[in-house]
Amino acid sequence: HRHCPPGNKIEAIENLGATEDQFDTIDLSENGILRLDGFPLLPRLKTLLLSGNAIRRFGKGLEGALPNLENLVLTDNKVRRLEELQLLAGLKRLQRLSLLQNPVVGHPKYRLYAIRLVPGLKMLDFQKVTRAEREAAAGLELDSSGILVGADGRHVVDEGEVPEKGRPKSRSAPSPAELTQIKAAIAGAQTLEDVAKLEEALKGGQGSDDMEEG
């Protein structure tokens, strides 16, 4: 596990080649990173913790540098555009993704779009991906480049955060208590084991009727 102490406020991911791919977890939380890119080839890396940065954009070719990434925690960043998620589509082994406290989560199609783009996802924002969600995601219409298309045939406008009153109601949305728990747990999630324990803790209170098994 490699941890960059908070307070360094690095703005770019660089010089990770010096790690010589010795770590399965890298923690760059609580810095000032602006963009998710700049990775050398790190085939051993499975967990990347980037909470509390200023990330708005993702770089191209993440799948080439991080071919075995399973867990990506981007809680409390500034990702706003739905289209940005296309750049995660190549991460074939990605199973757990958190974009909580990013403006993009306010988009009514956000969750289904992410599930469509990253078919291997099992947990999104610390909520289990259900069979019903997979089926609904499969019905989304995308153009040839993967951009979401609306019923009128036009690209779905996704700039800006959807106001609270415009957000869809969902029984599976985390309660305030769960969100507090998530935030506290993410802050202390240093290993894959911690992330797994967090998932187990958050499964309590959610119905299992529409949960996907496995």
trRosetta pair geometry for C-beta under 8 A, 3 or more apart (Angstrom, degrees):
i j d omega theta_ij theta_ji phi_ij phi_ji
1 23 6.1 106 -106 -150 14 111
1 24 7.5 -40 -75 58 60 71
1 25 4.5 -11 -115 72 80 111
1 26 7.8 175 -160 -82 52 32
1 27 7.0 24 180 -9 95 109
1 190 6.1 49 -168 163 154 92
1 191 6.1 -75 -81 -90 137 84
2 19 6.0 -59 -60 -122 162 131
2 22 7.8 97 -51 79 117 92
2 23 4.5 -77 -12 -76 103 166
2 25 7.2 179 27 97 62 61
2 26 4.8 -8 64 -117 104 74
2 27 6.8 -171 95 26 54 71
3 26 8.0 178 -76 -161 36 45
3 27 4.3 -3 -114 61 73 119
3 190 7.1 -27 -79 -140 128 102
4 8 5.8 -82 165 33 102 147
4 10 6.8 -51 167 11 150 130
4 27 6.6 -159 23 98 68 69
4 28 5.1 27 32 -115 128 62
4 29 8.0 165 63 38 87 51
4 31 6.6 2 107 -60 129 132
5 8 6.1 109 76 -27 73 106
6 29 6.7 -41 -77 104 101 80
6 30 3.5 -13 -116 105 114 134
6 31 7.1 -139 -126 -62 60 61
6 52 7.7 -6 -118 104 121 142
7 30 7.5 8 -25 131 50 113
8 31 6.0 -24 75 -114 89 104
9 31 5.5 156 -124 -157 26 65
9 32 4.4 34 -169 -10 79 113
10 13 7.8 96 126 -82 124 40
10 28 7.4 -73 62 -159 121 108
10 31 4.8 -19 46 -169 72 137
10 32 6.6 -175 80 46 27 79
10 33 6.4 19 99 -70 81 82
11 31 7.5 -150 -69 149 32 103
11 32 4.7 -30 -90 100 72 100
11 33 6.2 147 -163 -103 27 36
11 34 5.6 16 -177 -11 85 103
11 54 8.0 -23 -135 49 77 119
12 33 6.7 126 -91 -131 17 75
12 34 6.9 -26 -80 34 67 94
12 35 7.1 2 -121 47 76 95
12 38 5.8 119 170 -53 90 167
13 16 6.5 -6 172 -26 91 124
13 28 6.9 -24 -101 -124 98 173
13 33 6.1 40 -45 -136 84 128
13 35 7.8 -117 13 86 97 70
13 36 7.4 37 -2 -142 141 38
13 37 6.7 172 52 81 117 34
13 38 3.9 157 83 74 85 121
13 39 6.3 -14 129 -63 133 68
14 38 5.1 -69 -74 176 65 133
15 18 5.4 -2 170 1 83 117
16 19 5.4 -23 -175 6 66 117
16 26 7.2 13 -136 -135 126 161
16 38 7.6 114 8 126 113 88
16 39 6.2 -29 58 -133 144 61
16 40 5.7 -161 84 19 90 97
16 42 6.8 -39 136 -64 125 133
17 20 7.5 48 165 -68 52 45
17 40 4.0 87 -80 -28 87 161
19 22 5.6 -133 165 29 79 89
19 23 5.8 -55 178 8 132 109
19 26 7.5 -50 -102 -95 170 124
19 42 7.4 22 79 -114 126 116
21 41 7.3 -27 -71 110 130 72
21 42 5.2 180 -108 -134 88 62
21 43 6.4 23 -152 40 140 70
21 44 4.8 123 174 15 92 115
21 45 7.3 -102 -139 -31 76 86
22 44 7.2 -4 -138 72 3 157
23 26 5.6 103 107 -66 138 81
23 44 6.8 136 74 105 32 119
23 45 6.6 31 95 -96 78 80
24 44 5.6 -93 -86 153 66 90
24 45 6.3 157 -148 -125 35 32
24 46 4.7 1 -177 20 92 103
24 47 6.5 50 137 20 75 91
24 192 7.0 -43 125 -26 117 126
25 45 7.6 130 -79 -146 18 72
25 46 6.9 -39 -69 64 65 81
25 47 4.2 -9 -111 70 85 112
25 48 7.7 -169 -151 -72 54 33
25 49 7.1 28 -175 -9 95 107
25 190 7.2 99 134 160 150 54
25 191 5.8 -130 -24 -122 167 51
25 192 6.4 -145 -70 -35 121 81
26 42 7.9 -29 -18 180 138 160
26 45 6.2 -25 -3 -131 110 119
26 47 7.5 169 27 94 54 66
26 48 5.7 -2 62 -117 92 69
26 49 7.2 -162 97 30 48 76
27 49 4.3 -7 -118 62 72 122
27 190 6.5 -39 -59 -133 149 66
28 31 5.7 -49 168 8 82 134
28 33 6.3 47 141 -31 126 146
28 48 7.6 -10 20 -172 103 82
28 49 6.8 160 32 86 56 66
28 50 5.4 3 73 -104 96 74
28 53 7.2 20 122 -66 96 134
29 49 5.2 -38 -45 135 105 100
29 50 6.3 -177 -84 -140 58 15
29 51 4.5 8 -129 55 108 81
29 52 5.3 60 -176 43 81 108
29 53 7.4 -124 -142 -40 38 90
29 73 8.0 -17 -83 100 109 116
29 187 7.6 162 158 -130 157 53
30 51 7.0 5 -40 95 68 79
30 52 4.2 3 -82 101 57 137
30 53 7.5 -107 -58 -65 8 64
31 52 7.6 106 18 105 43 87
31 53 5.5 2 66 -106 74 96
32 53 6.5 138 -142 -151 9 75
32 54 5.6 4 -164 8 59 119
33 36 7.6 71 144 -77 122 55
33 50 6.6 -73 62 -157 144 110
33 53 4.1 -22 50 -160 89 140
33 54 6.6 171 74 42 42 70
33 55 5.8 1 108 -65 93 91
34 53 7.7 -132 -56 158 27 106
34 54 5.4 -19 -98 92 60 100
34 55 6.5 129 175 -102 18 45
34 56 6.6 -18 -176 17 71 92
34 57 7.6 14 144 35 76 91
35 38 7.5 101 95 -13 99 107
35 55 6.3 132 -95 -135 16 78
35 56 7.1 -37 -87 52 67 71
35 57 5.0 -16 -122 72 92 92
35 58 7.4 160 -169 -102 73 17
35 59 6.2 80 157 -48 107 93
36 50 7.1 62 -101 166 103 177
36 55 5.4 48 -41 -151 90 135
36 57 7.2 -151 27 104 77 48
36 58 4.5 -21 64 -119 114 68
36 59 6.1 -140 97 7 59 82
36 62 7.1 7 133 -94 105 131
36 74 7.5 -42 -72 -105 139 128
37 57 8.0 -25 -13 112 114 91
37 58 6.9 122 -52 -179 91 44
37 59 2.3 75 -89 -21 127 145
37 60 7.5 23 -113 29 129 44
37 61 8.0 70 -137 61 103 88
37 62 7.2 -103 -105 -79 70 88
38 59 7.0 145 -17 -19 57 160
39 42 6.1 -81 180 5 111 117
39 62 7.1 66 33 -133 134 66
39 65 3.8 124 99 147 110 147
39 66 5.9 -1 128 -43 163 100
40 65 6.4 152 115 -145 15 108
41 64 7.4 -68 -99 144 86 73
41 65 5.6 -124 -94 -136 41 57
42 45 4.0 28 134 -6 117 123
42 65 6.2 31 19 163 83 79
42 66 5.9 -2 65 -98 98 69
43 67 5.6 -10 -118 46 78 107
43 68 5.7 69 -172 3 60 118
44 68 7.1 -24 -135 61 8 136
45 48 6.5 42 167 -61 120 96
45 66 5.8 -62 81 -133 121 90
45 68 6.8 142 70 72 53 91
45 69 6.1 -6 111 -86 93 80
46 68 5.9 -50 -89 126 74 96
46 69 6.4 153 -143 -130 30 36
46 70 4.7 -1 -170 20 89 105
46 71 6.4 46 142 20 75 92
46 192 6.3 0 104 -79 123 134
47 69 7.8 142 -69 -150 19 72
47 70 6.7 -34 -69 64 66 87
47 71 4.2 -1 -115 65 80 117
47 73 7.9 18 -173 -3 86 103
47 191 7.4 114 59 -167 163 33
47 192 5.1 -156 -43 -76 142 84
47 195 6.6 -164 -128 -13 134 148
48 66 7.3 -29 -36 -137 140 149
48 69 6.3 -19 -5 -139 115 119
48 71 7.0 171 28 95 58 69
48 72 5.3 3 62 -115 102 69
48 73 7.1 -169 96 29 57 70
49 73 4.9 1 -124 56 63 120
49 186 7.8 164 -148 -176 108 83
49 189 6.5 178 -110 94 135 99
49 190 7.9 -66 -16 -118 164 34
50 53 5.4 -41 171 1 88 133
50 55 6.5 33 147 -20 131 144
50 72 7.6 -9 19 -171 111 74
50 73 6.3 163 34 87 63 67
50 74 5.3 -2 77 -104 108 63
50 77 7.0 17 124 -65 101 132
51 73 5.7 -32 -47 134 92 106
51 74 7.2 161 -84 -160 50 15
51 75 4.4 -4 -116 65 99 92
51 76 5.3 53 -169 44 79 106
51 77 7.7 -127 -140 -43 35 88
51 186 5.4 121 -70 146 157 121
51 187 7.1 -112 94 -86 154 55
52 75 7.5 5 -31 96 63 80
52 76 4.8 11 -75 98 53 127
52 77 7.7 -65 -13 -70 6 66
53 74 7.9 -65 42 -149 108 72
53 76 7.8 118 25 104 47 80
53 77 5.4 3 68 -107 79 98
54 77 6.7 147 -138 -151 9 74
54 78 5.5 9 -167 1 56 126
55 58 7.8 48 174 -73 115 64
55 74 6.3 -82 66 -153 141 111
55 77 4.2 -19 50 -164 90 137
55 78 6.3 169 74 40 40 76
55 79 6.3 -5 110 -53 89 88
56 77 7.5 -159 -63 155 40 100
56 78 4.7 -33 -80 97 80 103
56 79 6.2 155 -143 -92 35 44
56 80 6.5 -9 -148 7 90 96
56 84 7.8 -131 155 -103 54 156
57 79 7.9 151 -63 -112 23 77
57 84 6.3 -135 -130 -127 50 121
58 62 6.6 -42 175 -40 109 137
58 79 7.9 25 -35 -113 95 119
58 84 5.5 123 11 180 103 93
58 85 8.0 89 9 -95 145 23
58 87 3.9 173 100 86 124 138
58 88 6.6 -72 -161 -50 171 80
59 62 6.4 127 78 -60 81 88
59 87 7.0 155 81 180 25 144
60 87 6.2 -105 -96 -133 50 112
61 64 4.6 -32 -175 26 88 120
61 65 6.5 76 132 -13 88 97
61 90 7.9 -33 -130 67 23 159
62 65 6.1 -68 -154 44 37 101
62 66 5.6 -25 170 35 77 111
62 69 7.8 -42 155 17 103 150
62 87 6.3 91 1 156 121 90
62 88 6.9 -23 63 -107 148 49
62 90 6.5 147 66 68 81 111
62 91 6.2 -33 109 -62 113 104
63 66 6.9 -76 -119 65 22 71
63 67 6.2 60 176 -101 63 61
63 90 3.1 -97 -29 128 143 112
63 91 5.4 -147 -91 -73 85 49
63 92 6.9 67 -139 -8 122 82
64 67 7.1 3 -145 -64 17 92
64 90 7.8 -8 -26 136 66 144
66 69 4.1 23 154 -33 114 122
66 91 6.7 -10 97 -115 105 105
67 92 7.8 -3 -166 38 68 98
67 93 7.2 70 150 8 53 124
68 93 5.4 -11 -148 56 42 161
69 72 6.2 43 161 -58 123 102
69 91 5.5 -48 69 -153 112 119
69 93 6.3 141 65 77 45 101
69 94 5.8 4 104 -83 91 83
70 93 5.5 -61 -82 138 72 98
70 94 6.4 165 -138 -121 27 35
70 95 5.0 -3 -168 21 83 103
70 96 6.6 39 145 24 73 90
70 192 7.6 38 79 -125 126 121
71 94 7.8 157 -59 -146 18 68
71 95 6.9 -31 -70 62 64 85
71 96 4.5 -2 -115 67 77 112
71 97 8.0 -171 -153 -72 42 42
71 192 6.5 170 3 -116 149 83
71 195 5.5 23 -144 170 154 173
72 88 7.6 -147 62 -135 164 124
72 91 7.5 12 -27 156 140 169
72 94 6.2 -20 -1 -138 116 115
72 96 7.2 167 29 95 56 65
72 97 5.2 1 65 -115 98 74
72 98 7.4 -164 101 30 59 64
73 96 7.9 -6 -65 125 78 101
73 97 8.0 -178 -82 -154 38 35
73 98 4.8 12 -132 45 66 117
73 186 6.1 172 -172 -148 139 111
73 189 6.9 134 -55 82 169 140
73 195 7.5 -139 -54 -109 127 121
74 77 5.0 -49 171 6 89 137
74 79 6.7 36 142 -12 136 133
74 97 7.5 -6 17 -171 103 79
74 98 6.2 178 41 89 60 67
74 99 5.3 0 79 -100 109 64
74 102 6.7 12 123 -49 103 138
75 98 4.9 -18 -54 130 91 120
75 99 7.3 177 -85 -145 46 12
75 100 4.6 -1 -121 64 93 93
75 101 5.5 57 -173 40 72 111
75 102 7.8 -131 -138 -30 31 92
75 182 7.6 -175 -117 144 152 107
75 183 7.4 -174 161 -110 145 66
75 186 5.3 2 34 174 155 168
76 100 7.3 -7 -35 100 62 79
76 101 4.2 -3 -78 103 58 137
76 102 7.6 -137 -78 -58 7 69
76 183 8.0 76 -42 -127 125 97
77 99 7.5 -70 45 -146 106 71
77 101 7.5 107 19 102 46 85
77 102 5.2 -2 67 -93 77 106
78 102 6.6 178 -112 -137 5 83
78 103 6.9 21 -162 2 52 105
79 84 5.7 -144 -157 84 103 152
79 99 6.0 -66 59 -152 137 118
79 102 4.3 7 51 -172 88 139
79 103 7.0 -157 89 46 47 77
79 104 4.8 -39 117 -7 91 128
80 84 7.7 90 58 -7 49 138
80 102 7.4 -135 -66 168 43 89
80 103 4.4 7 -111 72 76 128
80 104 5.7 174 -146 -58 15 81
80 158 7.8 147 142 134 68 87
80 159 6.8 33 142 -146 114 53
80 160 6.9 22 -174 -62 116 16
80 161 7.1 -86 -136 -56 90 75
81 84 4.6 108 78 -23 91 100
81 104 6.8 -34 52 -94 18 112
81 158 5.6 100 -152 102 56 113
81 159 6.6 -9 -98 -92 83 61
82 85 6.2 -40 180 10 50 113
82 104 6.0 149 -80 -149 54 105
82 107 5.4 -51 -74 47 116 176
82 109 7.0 33 -133 83 148 101
82 110 6.5 -128 -112 -101 99 71
82 113 6.0 15 -170 104 111 167
82 148 6.3 -40 130 15 137 131
82 156 6.8 -23 63 94 156 113
82 158 3.6 -101 5 -151 109 165
83 86 5.8 -21 -178 -4 60 115
83 147 5.8 -8 -112 -116 103 93
83 148 7.9 -131 -80 14 69 88
83 158 6.6 163 -16 53 80 139
84 87 6.3 -45 180 20 55 110
84 104 7.1 -102 46 -86 118 150
85 88 5.5 -49 -167 27 59 113
85 89 7.5 84 139 -47 69 84
85 104 7.4 151 -45 174 109 152
85 113 6.3 110 71 126 152 107
85 114 5.5 -104 -158 -99 149 75
85 117 5.4 142 135 44 105 164
85 118 7.9 -101 175 -20 102 106
86 89 5.5 -25 -167 -13 48 121
86 117 6.3 -127 -105 -135 44 138
86 145 7.5 10 -146 147 156 80
86 146 4.7 123 -125 106 116 134
86 147 7.3 -38 -63 -74 139 60
87 90 7.7 -37 -176 15 41 101
88 91 5.4 -42 -174 16 67 119
88 94 6.7 -31 175 17 101 172
88 97 7.3 67 179 -115 154 147
88 114 7.8 2 75 -144 138 83
88 117 6.4 80 77 126 90 125
88 118 5.7 -35 123 -66 105 124
89 117 4.4 -92 -91 -180 95 92
89 118 6.2 -134 -114 -71 47 67
89 146 6.5 -85 -45 -147 163 158
91 94 3.9 51 122 -28 115 121
91 118 6.5 -7 69 -125 94 114
91 120 8.0 -118 113 49 73 126
92 120 6.1 96 176 -19 47 143
93 120 6.4 -99 -142 131 16 166
94 97 6.2 37 167 -57 118 106
94 118 5.4 -50 82 -164 122 130
94 120 5.8 124 67 79 58 115
94 121 6.5 -12 115 -79 89 73
95 120 5.8 -74 -84 140 63 96
95 121 6.3 136 -154 -130 32 34
95 122 4.6 3 -173 15 92 104
95 123 6.9 46 143 24 75 82
96 121 7.4 121 -81 -146 23 73
96 122 6.5 -36 -68 60 71 88
96 123 4.4 8 -117 62 84 108
96 124 8.0 -163 -148 -75 46 35
96 195 6.5 130 109 165 163 130
96 199 7.3 -92 -116 -75 136 130
97 114 6.8 -146 86 177 144 130
97 118 6.8 78 -20 78 147 163
97 121 6.1 -52 12 -120 111 116
97 123 7.5 170 30 95 53 68
97 124 5.6 -4 66 -120 92 68
97 125 7.6 -19 101 -39 69 53
98 124 7.7 151 -89 -172 45 41
98 125 5.4 104 -130 -107 68 45
98 126 6.1 25 -97 -29 114 85
98 186 7.1 -133 104 -108 167 135
99 102 4.5 -60 173 29 88 134
99 104 6.1 -38 153 70 139 114
99 105 5.7 170 107 -60 98 104
99 110 7.9 -129 83 175 136 126
99 114 7.6 -153 13 -96 135 152
99 125 6.4 -62 46 -76 63 97
100 105 6.5 30 -115 -50 36 164
100 125 5.0 119 -59 -140 91 98
100 126 7.4 -12 -37 12 134 105
100 179 7.6 177 -168 -136 138 91
100 182 6.6 40 41 134 177 143
101 105 7.7 19 -3 19 16 139
102 105 5.7 106 66 -12 77 97
103 106 5.9 -46 -176 15 55 115
103 160 7.1 -99 171 -179 134 26
103 161 3.9 -105 -153 -74 95 102
104 107 5.9 -32 -173 3 56 113
104 110 5.7 135 149 -123 79 127
104 158 7.4 27 -131 169 82 115
104 161 7.9 -83 -47 -102 21 75
105 110 5.4 167 -133 128 36 166
105 111 7.9 49 -146 -58 75 81
105 125 6.9 93 -123 -84 134 146
106 110 7.3 96 55 -27 25 144
106 161 4.2 73 35 -166 154 78
106 162 3.8 -173 147 39 100 83
106 163 7.7 97 -176 1 133 12
106 166 7.9 60 171 81 100 99
106 167 5.9 -88 -153 -89 72 112
107 110 4.2 119 68 -50 93 97
107 113 7.8 -15 106 17 128 137
107 158 5.5 0 -105 -140 145 96
107 162 5.7 142 -89 -22 35 121
108 162 6.4 112 -33 -90 77 172
108 166 7.4 -94 -51 144 111 86
108 167 6.8 179 -84 -140 78 48
108 168 5.0 97 -136 -22 96 110
109 112 5.6 -68 -165 53 66 106
109 113 5.1 68 138 -32 92 111
109 140 7.1 113 -165 -118 120 127
109 148 6.1 129 122 -162 149 160
109 156 6.5 -21 35 166 150 168
110 113 5.9 -68 -147 37 21 110
110 114 6.3 18 162 -17 64 108
111 114 6.0 -56 -150 34 29 109
111 115 6.5 26 154 -17 63 108
111 124 6.1 133 -145 114 86 145
111 125 7.7 -73 -107 15 102 126
111 133 6.9 -70 136 -149 109 127
112 115 5.7 -57 -149 38 33 111
112 116 6.2 36 152 -23 66 106
112 133 6.5 -146 -100 -166 74 83
112 136 5.4 -82 -121 114 126 103
112 137 4.4 -170 -166 -93 77 77
112 140 5.9 149 136 -54 114 129
113 116 5.6 -53 -148 34 31 113
113 117 6.3 24 156 -15 65 108
113 137 7.4 -171 -66 -136 17 95
113 140 6.4 153 -93 -145 65 170
113 148 5.6 -52 -112 -69 125 133
114 117 5.9 -59 -145 39 29 107
114 118 6.2 -20 171 26 67 107
114 121 6.9 52 137 -37 92 168
114 124 5.8 127 105 -136 134 140
115 118 7.0 -76 -132 61 21 74
115 119 7.6 61 169 -106 59 41
115 121 5.8 -114 -118 59 63 133
115 124 6.6 -85 -70 -37 87 152
115 129 5.7 146 -117 -139 118 126
115 133 5.6 179 -70 144 175 107
115 134 6.3 -128 162 -96 129 55
115 137 4.1 -111 92 -83 110 160
116 119 7.6 -4 -167 -74 24 73
116 137 4.1 -161 -61 175 83 102
116 138 6.9 168 -111 -76 93 33
116 140 5.2 -72 -68 42 160 133
116 142 7.2 170 141 -41 140 131
117 146 6.7 77 -111 -172 101 122
118 121 4.7 76 107 -36 105 107
121 124 5.5 33 170 -60 136 98
121 129 5.3 106 114 -40 94 151
122 128 6.8 -35 161 -142 70 73
122 129 5.8 -136 -159 26 23 108
123 126 6.1 13 173 -116 117 26
123 127 6.7 148 -157 66 74 27
123 128 5.8 -44 -101 -98 73 46
123 129 6.7 -133 -81 -14 20 85
123 199 5.7 -87 -92 -120 159 121
124 127 6.2 -34 71 62 66 81
124 129 5.7 73 -2 -69 103 96
125 174 7.7 -124 141 -19 106 120
126 174 7.3 35 84 -70 110 134
126 182 5.4 -172 38 -121 163 120
126 198 6.6 -70 -128 137 122 107
126 199 6.5 -148 -145 -103 76 64
126 202 5.0 22 161 81 108 173
127 172 5.6 105 -163 155 140 111
127 174 7.0 -135 -62 -52 112 89
127 202 7.2 -103 -84 140 53 125
127 206 7.3 152 -143 -102 88 154
128 199 7.9 92 -69 -168 85 103
128 203 6.7 46 -29 -109 122 93
128 206 7.1 155 25 112 108 157
128 211 5.6 24 105 -138 143 99
128 212 7.0 -159 156 38 109 84
129 133 5.5 -119 -166 77 72 135
129 134 6.6 80 155 -55 107 91
129 212 6.4 -15 100 20 72 132
130 133 4.6 101 57 4 79 101
130 134 7.2 -138 100 -5 46 83
130 172 7.7 -137 -24 -75 130 164
130 210 4.7 31 -167 132 138 94
130 211 5.7 -88 -113 -110 87 34
130 212 5.6 160 -152 -22 35 87
131 134 5.7 -52 -153 32 36 113
131 135 6.5 34 151 -18 66 105
131 210 6.3 -132 45 -177 88 71
131 211 7.5 70 -5 132 89 17
131 212 4.4 135 -52 -85 77 89
132 135 5.8 -55 -151 36 33 111
132 136 6.3 30 153 -16 66 107
132 210 4.9 -18 -7 -171 122 126
133 136 5.7 -55 -144 40 33 109
133 137 6.0 36 155 -23 67 107
134 137 5.7 -54 -145 36 29 113
134 138 6.5 35 154 -26 62 103
134 212 6.9 61 -10 -72 130 143
135 138 5.8 -50 -152 27 31 114
135 139 7.1 27 150 -17 59 105
136 139 5.8 -61 -161 32 36 112
136 140 7.7 55 144 -40 63 86
137 140 5.9 -29 -165 -5 45 114
140 148 6.3 -52 176 -128 120 94
141 148 7.4 92 80 -161 60 57
141 149 4.6 -69 112 66 102 102
141 150 7.9 -153 65 -39 116 2
142 146 5.3 -12 178 -144 134 35
142 147 6.4 141 -158 65 80 31
142 148 6.0 -47 -102 -95 74 41
142 149 6.3 151 -123 3 19 94
143 146 7.2 -50 67 20 65 17
143 147 5.0 -6 36 56 107 88
143 149 5.4 106 -44 -51 86 121
143 155 7.3 -51 -10 -88 133 88
147 155 5.3 -24 145 -126 128 109
147 156 7.8 -171 162 30 84 80
148 155 7.0 93 78 -157 60 66
148 156 4.4 -27 104 20 108 125
148 158 7.6 85 50 -48 125 130
149 153 6.3 -14 180 -152 116 31
149 154 7.0 157 -153 82 75 20
149 155 6.2 -57 -103 -97 61 43
149 156 6.8 -169 -120 -25 10 85
150 153 7.2 -44 74 20 69 19
150 154 5.6 -10 42 64 107 72
150 155 7.4 56 -1 136 90 10
150 156 4.9 124 -51 -81 95 80
162 166 4.7 -120 175 91 99 116
162 167 5.6 128 109 -75 119 76
163 166 4.7 83 61 9 80 107
163 167 7.5 -133 97 -25 43 83
164 167 5.9 -47 -158 7 35 115
169 173 7.6 -98 -166 -2 48 135
170 173 4.5 113 74 -33 95 95
171 207 7.4 17 121 6 128 120
172 206 6.1 48 -130 -135 86 111
172 207 7.9 -94 -86 34 90 89
174 178 3.7 -133 -166 95 97 125
174 179 4.9 127 117 -58 127 76
174 182 6.5 -23 -150 -20 165 137
174 202 7.5 -40 -109 -153 111 116
175 178 4.7 98 49 5 72 102
175 179 7.1 -135 94 -6 38 85
175 205 7.7 -64 0 143 124 153
176 179 5.6 -53 -147 35 33 112
176 180 6.5 36 154 -20 65 102
177 180 5.7 -53 -154 33 32 112
177 181 6.4 32 149 -19 64 106
178 181 5.4 -55 -150 37 35 113
178 182 6.2 39 151 -24 68 103
178 202 6.2 90 -156 -133 109 93
178 205 7.5 -135 -73 69 125 146
179 182 5.5 -47 -145 33 33 114
179 183 6.3 33 156 -19 65 104
180 183 5.9 -55 -149 35 29 109
180 184 6.4 23 156 -14 64 109
181 184 5.9 -60 -148 40 29 107
181 185 5.9 23 158 -17 66 113
181 201 6.9 -138 160 130 134 126
181 202 7.1 169 103 -86 126 90
182 185 5.9 -63 -144 41 25 107
182 186 6.0 25 160 -22 65 108
182 198 7.4 90 -125 -175 60 119
182 202 6.8 48 -81 -90 93 135
183 186 6.0 -53 -144 33 26 109
183 187 6.6 30 155 -23 59 105
184 187 5.8 -55 -157 29 31 114
184 188 6.9 2 155 3 63 109
185 188 6.1 -74 -154 49 33 95
185 189 6.0 50 148 -51 71 100
185 194 7.4 173 179 168 88 97
185 198 4.5 135 152 -115 142 116
185 201 7.2 -176 -92 60 157 145
186 189 5.2 -38 -139 7 36 120
186 198 7.4 82 -67 -135 59 162
188 194 6.7 -140 118 -161 77 142
189 194 4.2 172 -139 118 64 124
189 195 5.3 74 -164 -70 128 70
189 198 6.1 -34 -91 -29 122 144
190 194 5.7 91 38 -5 57 152
191 194 4.9 110 54 0 69 97
191 195 7.4 -129 102 -1 44 85
192 195 5.5 -51 -152 35 38 113
192 196 6.3 40 150 -20 68 104
193 196 5.7 -54 -149 36 32 112
193 197 6.4 32 153 -19 65 105
194 197 5.7 -56 -149 36 31 111
194 198 6.4 36 152 -23 64 105
195 198 5.6 -53 -152 32 32 115
195 199 6.7 36 150 -22 64 101
196 199 5.7 -50 -154 30 34 114
196 200 6.7 34 150 -18 64 103
197 200 5.6 -52 -152 34 36 112
197 201 6.4 37 151 -21 66 105
198 201 5.7 -55 -150 34 32 112
198 202 6.4 20 157 -11 66 110
199 202 6.0 -67 -149 42 29 104
199 203 6.6 40 153 -36 65 100
200 203 5.8 -46 -155 14 33 116
201 204 6.6 -45 -180 9 40 111
202 206 7.8 36 145 -17 67 124
203 206 5.9 -89 -165 37 48 115
206 211 7.4 99 124 -72 112 119
207 210 6.8 46 105 23 109 84
207 211 7.5 -168 110 -30 60 98
208 211 4.7 -48 -152 12 58 127
